Amino acid sequence: MAAAAPPAPNKIRGVQPLRAAEGHDFFWRRLHSLSGIIPIGAFLVEHILSNFEAVNGPLAYAQQVKFLNSLPMVRVLEWAFIFIPLAFHGLYGVYIAIRGRATVNVYPWAGNWGYLTQRITGLIAFAYIVQHVWRQRFAGVQLPEHPGAAFHKVQVELHNPWMLAIYVIAMIATCWHFAYGIWLFAAKWGITPGDRARKRFGYVCALGGTALCIMGLAGMYAFVNPKYANAPDDVMPSQPAVSLPAVTVPTK
């Protein structure tokens, strides 16, 4: 009597863990990981620090916006190091999230919960950033030409309770995504070899992400602070051209 054939292994839906040097995905995932730190992570830190200047009032915030928009080749830098990397990181992140498979129901480990929350916070952050860039950079008053209107423009948006709630949720999600992304980057790139090093670095990332989030929320509060409720539409209005008196040339 022939022995019974062993049962076929159950197929698990989803993408299996990617091994090093397997296909082109390895390169794109590494590039995706790197872009989350440089330049996107650096821009996030700079953006939160710049927005924190709002706690010093509308004029201080306007001066910060004016300074950033006066940098040499600022439009080239804006597209090369902000918009294009953001588009790649966000769209490829959505691609990974759609194809990925979480296993928290099978292996309830902290790493699996991190995997799931990293993708959820990434989707939240990407959706928020798209609308934020459109509304603040391309719609309405053009802030590069009118930096004095920057405070009022954000203030009007945040006085909508729904938008304020979206901003708060997005700030928390973005800072979590960035902090955990740094931890993942260090682990994937061999910067923190071993469980002990990763655990210690996890505390560093958690502390840094929390500090960044608190600073972001504090800067956000400045726009709804009653202290600045009567902020003008433009704290740096364009000065009208000064008319020079007519000069009479004597004739012979």
C-alpha positions in Angstrom: 0.0 0.0 0.0 1.5 3.3 -1.0 2.1 5.8 1.7 -0.2 8.8 1.8 1.1 11.9 0.3 1.9 14.7 2.8 -0.7 17.4 2.9 0.1 20.4 0.8 1.3 23.4 2.8 -1.3 26.1 3.2 -0.7 29.1 1.0 -0.4 32.3 3.0 -1.7 35.3 1.2 0.5 38.4 1.1 4.1 39.2 0.4 6.7 37.0 2.0 9.7 38.6 3.7 12.1 40.0 1.2 15.6 38.4 1.3 18.7 40.5 0.5 19.5 40.8 -3.2 16.2 39.4 -4.4 15.0 41.2 -7.4 14.6 44.9 -8.0 12.4 45.3 -4.9 15.5 45.2 -2.7 16.9 48.3 -4.3 13.6 50.2 -4.3 12.9 49.3 -0.7 16.4 50.5 0.4 15.9 53.7 -1.6 12.5 54.1 0.0 14.0 53.6 3.5 16.8 56.1 2.8 14.4 58.8 1.4 12.4 58.6 4.6 15.5 59.9 6.5 17.2 62.1 3.8 15.7 64.3 2.7 12.2 63.8 4.0 13.0 63.3 7.6 15.4 66.3 7.6 12.6 68.4 6.0 10.1 67.2 8.6 12.4 68.3 11.5 13.1 71.7 9.7 9.3 72.2 9.1 8.4 71.6 12.7 11.2 73.8 13.9 10.1 76.6 11.5 6.4 76.3 12.5 7.5 76.5 16.2 8.5 80.0 15.5 4.8 80.8 15.5 4.9 80.9 19.3 6.8 84.2 19.0 4.0 85.8 17.1 2.8 86.5 13.5 5.7 88.7 12.6 8.4 86.2 13.7 6.6 83.5 11.8 6.4 85.7 8.7 10.1 86.5 8.9 10.9 82.7 9.1 8.7 82.1 6.0 10.4 85.0 4.2 13.9 83.7 5.1 13.1 80.2 3.7 11.7 81.6 0.5 14.7 83.8 0.0 17.2 80.9 -0.1 19.2 80.6 -3.3 17.6 78.4 -5.9 14.7 77.8 -3.5 12.3 76.5 -6.1 14.8 74.0 -7.5 15.5 72.8 -3.9 11.8 72.6 -3.2 11.1 70.2 -6.1 14.4 68.2 -5.9 14.5 67.7 -2.1 10.8 68.0 -1.0 8.1 67.4 -3.6 9.7 64.6 -5.7 11.1 62.6 -2.8 7.8 63.0 -0.9 5.9 61.7 -4.0 8.2 58.7 -4.3 8.2 57.8 -0.6 4.5 58.2 -0.3 3.4 56.4 -3.4 5.9 53.5 -3.0 4.8 53.4 0.7 1.2 52.9 -0.4 2.4 50.2 -2.8 4.2 48.4 0.0 1.2 48.8 2.4 -1.2 47.3 -0.2 1.0 44.3 -1.0 2.1 43.7 2.6 0.7 41.3 5.1 0.5 41.9 8.9 0.6 38.8 11.2 -0.6 40.3 14.5 -3.4 37.8 14.6 -0.9 34.9 14.4 2.2 36.3 16.1 1.2 39.0 18.5 4.7 40.4 18.9 5.7 44.1 19.2 7.4 44.0 15.9 4.2 43.0 14.1 2.2 45.8 15.8 5.0 48.1 14.7 4.6 46.8 11.2 0.9 47.5 11.2 1.0 50.9 12.8 3.9 52.0 10.6 1.7 51.4 7.5 -1.4 53.0 9.1 0.4 56.1 10.2 2.1 56.3 6.8 -1.2 56.3 5.0 -2.5 59.0 7.3 0.6 61.1 6.9 0.6 60.8 3.1 -3.1 61.8 2.8 -2.5 64.8 5.2 0.7 66.0 3.4 -1.0 66.0 0.0 -3.9 68.2 1.2 -1.5 70.3 3.3 0.9 71.1 0.5 -2.0 71.9 -1.9 -3.8 74.2 0.5 -0.9 76.0 2.0 1.5 76.1 -0.9 -0.5 76.2 -4.1 -4.1 77.3 -3.2 -5.2 80.8 -2.0 -2.6 83.4 -1.1 0.8 82.6 -2.5 3.0 82.7 0.5 6.4 82.9 -1.4 5.2 86.3 -2.7 3.3 87.2 0.5 5.1 85.8 3.5 3.4 88.2 5.8 0.1 86.4 5.2 1.4 83.0 6.3 0.3 83.2 9.9 -3.2 84.3 9.1 -3.6 81.7 6.4 -2.8 78.8 8.8 -4.8 80.5 11.5 -8.0 80.5 9.4 -7.6 76.9 8.6 -7.0 75.8 12.2 -10.0 77.7 13.5 -12.1 75.0 11.8 -12.5 72.4 14.6 -12.5 69.5 12.0 -9.3 70.7 10.4 -7.7 71.2 13.8 -8.5 67.6 14.7 -7.1 66.4 11.4 -3.9 68.4 12.0 -3.4 67.0 15.6 -4.0 63.4 14.4 -1.7 63.9 11.5 1.0 65.4 13.6 1.0 62.4 16.0 0.9 59.9 13.1 3.7 61.6 11.2 6.0 61.8 14.2 5.3 58.2 15.1 6.0 57.2 11.5 9.2 59.1 11.4 10.5 57.9 14.8 9.8 54.2 14.0 11.1 54.7 10.5 14.5 55.8 12.0 14.5 52.7 14.1 13.8 50.5 11.1 16.4 52.3 9.0 19.1 51.6 11.6 18.1 48.0 11.9 17.9 47.4 8.1 21.1 49.1 7.3 23.1 47.3 10.1 23.6 50.4 12.2 22.1 48.7 15.3 23.2 45.0 15.1 21.7 42.8 17.9 18.6 42.9 20.0 20.2 44.9 22.8 21.4 47.7 20.5 18.0 47.9 18.8 16.2 48.0 22.1 18.3 50.9 23.4 18.0 52.7 20.1 14.2 52.2 20.3 14.2 54.3 23.5 16.2 57.0 21.8 13.7 57.1 18.8 10.7 57.1 21.1 12.1 60.0 23.1 13.1 62.0 20.0 9.7 61.3 18.3 7.8 62.4 21.4 9.9 65.6 21.7 9.3 66.4 18.0 5.6 65.8 18.4 5.3 68.0 21.4 7.1 70.8 19.6 4.8 70.4 16.6 1.7 70.5 18.7 3.0 73.6 20.6 3.6 75.4 17.3 0.2 74.4 16.1 -1.4 75.8 19.3 0.2 79.2 18.6 -2.2 79.7 15.6 -5.3 79.2 17.8 -3.9 80.9 20.9 -6.3 83.8 21.9 -3.2 85.9 22.3 -3.0 86.2 18.5 -6.7 86.2 17.8 -6.5 89.6 16.1 -3.6 88.9 13.9 -3.7 91.0 10.7 -4.2 89.4 7.3 -0.7 90.4 6.3 1.9 91.5 8.9 4.3 92.5 6.1 2.1 94.3 3.5 3.8 95.4 0.3 4.8 99.0 0.4 3.3 101.2 -2.3 5.7 102.9 -4.6 6.7 106.3 -3.5 6.0 109.1 -6.0 8.9 111.5 -6.4 8.1 115.1 -6.8 8.3 116.5 -10.3 11.5 118.3 -11.1 11.2 121.4 -13.1 14.1 121.9 -15.5 14.8 125.6 -16.0 14.8 126.7 -19.6 16.9 129.5 -21.1 
